[in-house]
Amino acid sequence: MPWDLVIKNGTIIDGTGLPGFKADLAIRDGRIERIGRVEGDALRTVDAEGRIVAPGFIDVHTHYDVQLDWDPIASPSMQHGVTTVLTGNCGFTLYPAKPEDVGWLAGMLTRVEGMSKEALAEGFKWQGGDFAQYWARLEGKLGLNVGGYVGHCAVRRMVMGDEASERAASAEEIEAMQGLVRQAMAQGAVGFSTSQLDLHVGEDGRGVPSNFATPEEIVALCAVLAEFPHGVIEIIPRSHSEGHDEKDRALLLEMARASGKAIELGPLSPAADHPMGWENTIRFVREAREQGVRLHPQFSTQKLTIHLRLNDTFVFDELPSWCEVLTKPLDEACRLLRDPAVRARMRHDVATIPRTAPIDLATLEVEHVRDEANRELLGRTVQELIDAGHPGDALDVFLDVSLREELGVGWTARAPEIAKQFMHHVVTSSIQEPLVMSGSSDGGAHLASFVGADYTTKLLTDHVPGVLSLEQAIWRLTGMPAAVHGLVDRGTIRVGAKADVVVIDLDRLEAGEHEVRADFPGGTERWFVDARGYDMVIVNGVPVMEQGKHTGALPGEVLRGA
């Protein structure tokens, strides 16, 4: 019987961290069947001379739950070598859900995760149900593999209704939530996700449901995972950018002990008022490891650039006066933003309240306008407009210009050079820590603000060699996340493993420029980043991407925990 696909003469980096080696690779029936010298006929042979042959990359922090309805390759992640994504992070899933709650949950995602209302209305079809029903819709329609968490917010809403966004749960309600988590885990959820970030505010201006959970509730839901051989817990604690305070540290240790599972933390993203918080997190992770607790913070190699419009942004939601206004209907928000008393409160909050993503209003630069009359503003910063004579301070100018187009003016927030240098230090230091996980692309989310799917490519081009060897970097993207999440058939190149493989031309490998594309349902715009140097991306033995183009194949699988 001929091989389905043979890749000859490549240098195999197998995802274990061990040195690469020259060998052929033979694939049959979706699995790797031979490594070494391969003889015999093949339906297709690929010459990988001068190329790297590695396991497909695993992106552990995405929000592609919705986008997969119309985009089976979860672009642009597959363009960057990703063959498996984990969705439903941060406690945000659309299951389990009653039919009457689907709209509310979708609205939460449009606010918290920056998903387009127009794209969801046009391209997302889901009427409610459980984990199994949600993913059954996409069986046979995926270009890559997908694993899904069960999210705390949906579970809470299912049990408590609208009061999930108002109060603590009773003992009976917690027990009912445990039943829903148990059901999802039995149906194959990869784990349980939650968030405590104050930044996470729903479309109605209230904190998301998980923010109202007590530590006792969170631990009780995590304890359900002790009943299963598989599962991971994913959480962004309230004080994560500060390095995790004593309350959060105690909670994390209790979650881990109650569940017996690894805990994946949010990205190492230092806040302006706690610049060394990431080091505190690393120290805590080391201490926890000595107690037998596995904590895995994430690192990111993304650009420090955010794009925003006041009619579609989450970055000011930690400021009560801003959040109160920006979650109002557009006409009311515009009216309030012209009120001097409202501006005074906003000015006070932006000057005095610490934020996860602080933005200096004076440095914001106009990057997009609709009206011809406003084109003269393009490329100018708030400070430059003040210097040119625009009345008021930075807040006045930012709001006045935004109001010219009903808050639709696009702005770019770029980090100062010193911040870029500091974050480079954070990344180069953290990626050498054995328990720190690559990831945090946020794929499928915040599409009007940034795109982070190029983190895989940037890790290989910016940090290899020098910080990491090629073998170490590939392990960070493949074998490590597979081991942490129990993806036993993926993440390494070995006989018997699922044939998720990337063929890479390192000499050509690079991430493209970030650009806006209007390719979502209804012509909705999003930020996109292409890649060069990925000759082939193979999923379950089938080439899905060749030279950056989708072949049309859809061999992806819904991954279910065993």
N, C-alpha and C positions, 0 to 999 in steps of 0.2 A: 504494500500500500504506500503510495507516495506521501511525502510530507506535505502539509498544507502550505508552509512557509519556511524557508531556510534563509537565515541571515549569516553570510559568510565573511570571514576575514576581519571582523570587528574586534575592538578592545572592550572586553566585558568588565564593567564595574557592577558588581552583583548586588549592591545594596547592603552589604554586611559591614562595610568599612575596611575590608581586607583589600590588599593590592589588586589592581586590575590585571587581566591576562588576555592574551590573544586566543580566540576560539570562534568556532561556528556555533550557531544556535538553531535547533530544529523545533518546529511547532506543529502540533497535530491536535485537532479537536479542542482547540482553545487553551491547551496547556503546553508547557515546555517539556519536550520529551528527550532531547539530547543536547548536551553541551560538550564541545570538543571538536574533533574532526568528524564532519557529517558527510556521509556518502548517500547515494541513492537519488531517485527522482523526487522532484518537488513541483507542486503546482505553481509555485513562484519562488524565485531565488533573488535575493537582494545582496549586492556586493557592498559591504560596509568597511572596506579598506580605508584606513585613516579616520574612521568614525568611532564614537563611543556608543556602546550598546548598554543601556541601563534599564532598571525597572521603571515603569511609569510612575510619575510623581503623585503624591497623595496630598491633597489640600484639605487640612483638617478644620479650617474655620471659614465656612461660606454660608451664604443665604440664598442659594440657588433654588430653593423650594418652589418658588413661583416661576422664575425664568425658564425652568426646564419644560414648562407647558408649551412654549413656542420655540425654544432654543435647545435642541437635544444634545449639543456639544458644550453647553455651559461656556460659551465664548465670553472673554478671551482665554479662559483657563486652559483649554485644550491646545490652543496655539502655543502655550508655554510648557507643554510636555505633561500636563496633568491627565491622568487616566482614572482617578478616583477622587470624588469630593464628598465631604461630610457636611450635611446641611442641618438647619434647625438649631443653630448655635444661639447663645445668649437668652435662652428661654422662649424663643419666638418660633412657633410653628402654627400651622393652620389646622392642626389636628391635635387631639380630638376636638370636634366642634359640632354643635347643633346647627342646623341650616340657618336659623335666625341670627347666629353669632358670626357667620363667615364674613359678612360685611364689616363687622366691628373689628375682627382680627386683621382683616386686610387693611383697614384704615390705620390700625396700629403700626403695621409694617410700612405703610407709606410715610408715616411720621418718623418712627424710630430708625428704620433702616433705609430711608430715602428711596423707596420704590415708587415708581411713577403710577399715579392714580389712573392716568389715561391708558397706560400699557396694561395694567391689571384689568381695567374695565373691558378692554378690547381682546386681550389674549389669554386671560386666566379663567379656567372653568373648573369650579369646585363647589359642590353643594353641601358639603359637610359629611362627617363620618369619622372613622377612627384611623389609626396608623395604617393598617392593612388596606383599607379602602383607598386611602390617599395615594399610596404608592402603586397599587394595582392598576391605576389609570395609566401609569407610565411604563409598565412592563412591555418590552419589545419596542419602545420608542426612544431609547436613550443611546447616545453615542459613547458615553462613558459610564463608569460605575458610580452609584450613589448610595450612601448610607445616611439615615436620618435619625436625629435625636427626637425624643419627645419633650416638648417645651413646657416649662412651668406655667407660662401665662395662659396658654390654651387650656391646660388642665384645671387651673384655678377658675377660669371663666366658665368652663363646663359645669363645675360644681356650684359655684357661688353666684353666677350671673353677673349683673352689673356691680354687685357689692364686692366683687373680686378686686376692684380698683378703689376700694374705700376702707377696708378694715381687715383685721386679723381673722383667721379662720377658727371655727370651733373644732373640738376634738372629733366630732362626727364628720365635719367637712374634710378634715385632714385624712380621715380614714377613707372617705370616698375618693379623694385625690390619689391616695396610695393605690386604690383599685384601678384607677385609670393608668397610672404609671406601670403597674404590674401587667395590665393588658397589653400596653404598647411594647413592653420589653418581651413579653411572650410572643408577640407578633413580629419581633425582629428589630426593634429600635436599637441603635448602637449605644444608647445611653440616655441620660437625663440632663437637660440643660436649664440654667437659670441665670438671672442677673439681678444685682442690687444697685446698679448705677443710678444716681439721681438724674443723670443726663438722659436716661431713657424715659421719655414722656410720650403718652399716646396722643392720638389725633384730637381727643377731647380736652387736652391740657392737663390731665391727671397723670400721675405716675403709672407705669405699667403694672399689671397685677402682681408680678413677682416682687415688686418693691414693698408690698404690704405684708409679705410673709414674715413670720417670726422665725428666729433660729430653730425653734422646736419643729416648725412645719418643714423647713428645708431639710433638716436632719432626718425627719420621718420619711420624707419622699426618697431621700438618698438610700435609706435603709432597705427599701424595696429591692435595690440592685443586689443586695447580699443573697437574694433568693436565686440568682441567675449566675451561670458560669461566665457570662460575657457582660460587657458594659463599662462605660466610662462616664464620669460626671464632668460637665463643663460649666464653669461659672466665671462671671466677672464680679468680684466682690466690690462693695461700696468704696473701699479705700485702696483699690488696686494700684492707682497711680502714685499713691503715697508710700507704697511698699508694704501695705497690709498692716493695719493697726491691731492692737491686742484682741479686740472683739472678733475681727475677721480671722485672725490666726486661730483663735480658739474654735470658731465655727468650722473652718476648713479641716482642722484635725478631727473634729467630731464627725464631720461628714465622711471623711476617709475611713475612720474606724467603724462607723455604723454600716458602711457599704462594703468595705473591703476592696474598694476599687481605686484606681488612679484618678486624680483630679486634674483636669486641664484648666489652667488659668488664662485670663485675658492677656493681651500683648504687653510687653514691657514698654510702657509709654510714660516717661517721667512728666509730671505736672510742673508748671513754672514755679509753684511755691514749694515743691518737693522734688528738686532736680535729681537727688540721689535716691529717690524711692526705689528705683530698679535694683540698686545694690542691696537695699533692705530686703527686697523680695528674694534675691539670690541667696542671701544669708539664711532667710527663713526656709527656703527650699532645701538647703543643705542640712539645716537642723532637723527638719521633718524627715528627711531621708534616714538620718541616724535613728529615728524612732520607728522606722519601717513604713513611713507614709510617703507615697509617690505623688509629688506635685510637679506639674509640667507647665511653666509659663511659656508663652510664645514670644518669638521675635519676628520682626518684619524688616524688610529691606526697601520699603516703599519711599518714594519721594516725600519730602515735607512740604507738600503743596495741597491746598484745599480750594476748591471752586465752590462758590455759593451764590444763591439768590435768596433774598428775604422771603420770597413766596414759597420757598422749598428748601429749608435747611433745618438741621437739628443742633447746630453747633452752639447756639445761645440758650439752649433749653435748661441749662443749669441755673440761669439767672431768672428768678421768679417774675420780675417785671417784663422781661423780654418774652418769656414763654407765654405769659398771660395774653400778651398782645398778638404774638405771631401764630397762636393756635385759634384765633378768631377767624370768622369768614373774611375774605379779602377786603371787601369794602369797609368793614368795621375796623380791620387792622390798619388800613390806610388812614382812616379818620383819626384813630387813636395816636398814630405815629406823628401826626401834625400837632398834637396837643403838648404845649410846653410843660405842663405838669407831669404828663406821662414820660416825656423825655428826661425830665429831672430824675425820676425814679430809675429809669434805664441807665442814666449816666452814673448814678450812685452804685447800682449793682455791678456794672461792668468795671468799676474802679475798685470795688471792695470785696467781691466774692471770688474765691479761687475757682478755677475751671480746669476740666480735663484737657481741653484744647483752647488755651488762651490765644486770642487774636488781637494784635495791636491795630485798632481801627485806622490809625493814621497811615499804615503801610498797605492797606487794601488798594488793589489796582483794578480799574474798570477793564474788563476783558470782553464783554458782550453787551450790545444794545440792539434794540429792534428799530427804533426810530432814527431816521436820517439826521434829524436835528440834534441828536445826542452823539453822533459819531465823533465829534471833536473831543469827547471825553475818553475815548479808547486809549488805553495805555497809560493813563494818568492816575496817580495815587491820590488818596484823600489829602495827604499833606501837600502835594503839588497844587491841588485845587484851593486849599486854604492859602497857600503862598500867592496864588494868582488872584486872591481877593474874594473868594467865596465866603460869605458871612458865617459866623459860628465856629464851633470847635469841631473836632473829628467826628463826634457822634452826629452833630447837626448835618455836616456835609454828607456823611454816609447815608443818613436817612433821607435827606433832601434829594440826592441823586437817585436813590432807589425808588422814591415816590414818583419820579418823572415817568416811570413805566410800570406803575402799579406793582412795585417791588420785584419786577422782572429783570432788572439790570444785573448782569453777571459780574462777579468780582473774583479776583484771585488773591488768596492769602498765602504769601511765601514766607517761609521761615528765614530769619536773618542768618548770615553766614556762621556766626558763633553757635547758633542752635544746630545747624547742619553738622558742624564739626563735633558737637557734643553727641548728637544722635549717632554719628558714625562710630564714635568711641563706645557708646552703649551697645550697638550692634556687634562690633568686632569683639567686644568683651563677652557679651552674653552668648554668642553662638559657639563659644568654646566650652560652655558649661554643659555637662553630660545630660542634664535633665531638661534643658531648655529646648522647646520644640519649634521647628520652622513652621511658618503659617501666617495666619491673620491677614489673608488677602481680602476678606470681607466680600468675596465674589458674589455678585448678584445684589449687593446693597450699595447705598449711597452713590448711585450711578451719576447723579448730577453734581457730585462733589469731588470724587476721585475714582481711580481705578488702581487696584493693588494686585491684579492677577500676574504681574510680571515679577513677583518676588522670587519665583523659582529661577528665572533667567538671571535676575540681578545677583542672586546668591552665587551663581556659577561664574558670572563675568566680573563681579566687583570684589569677591572675597576668595577666589581661587586663582592662582596659588597665593600664598601670603598668610592669610588668616587660617584657612582650612586647606587640606589636600583635596583633590577631586574626589577621592574615595570617601572622605569624611563628609563632604558636602552632599554627595549623592545619598549617603546613609541618612543624613538629616531629612532629606526629601522623600525617602522611600522606606527603608527598613525600620527606622525608628518609629515613625507614625504608625506603620502597620503593626509593630509589636505592641505599642501602647494601646491601640484600639482593637486588638485581637483579630486583625485581618490576616489570618494565618496563611491564606493562599496567595497573598500579594505582598509587594514591597521588596522582594528579593528575586534574583534570577537563579533558579535551581530547578532540577528535574522534578516534575510533578506540580510545580506552581502554575497558577493562572498566567497566561502569556500577556501580561500588561507590560509593554516594552516601548522605550523611546530610542531612536537612532539619532545621534547628535553630531553635527559638524562643529566642533569647538572653535575652529578657526573662523567660522562665520557667525557664531552665536552672538546675538545681541537683541535687546529689547528695543522696540521702535519708540517713536515719540508718542506721548499721550495726545489723543485727538478726540474730537466730538464726532459721533456718528448718529444719524437719525434712522436707525435700523430696527427699532423696537415697534411693537404693534401700535398702530395709529401714527407712525412717523415720530414717535417719541425719541428724543435725543439722550445719549449717554456718553460717558467717557470710555474710551477703548484704547488698548495698547496691543499692537501686533508684535510678532517676533520673527527672527530669521535664525536659521541654523538647525531647526528641528526637521530633519529629513523625513522622518516617519514617526507617527504615534500609533501604537498598536494596542487594541483593547480586546482582551479575551481571544487573542490570536488573529484578529482581523484589523488590517490597516484602516484607521478612521481619518487620520490626517496625513497628507503627503505634501511636503514643501509648503506647509501652511494652509492647505486647502482641504476642505472636508470632502471625503470620497463619497459621501452619501450613506455609508454603512452605519448601522445602529446596533452594534453588538453589546452595548452596555447592560449591566445588570443592577437590579436593586439589591443591595447587600443587606442581609439580615443576620443578626447575631444568632449564634448557635447555643 
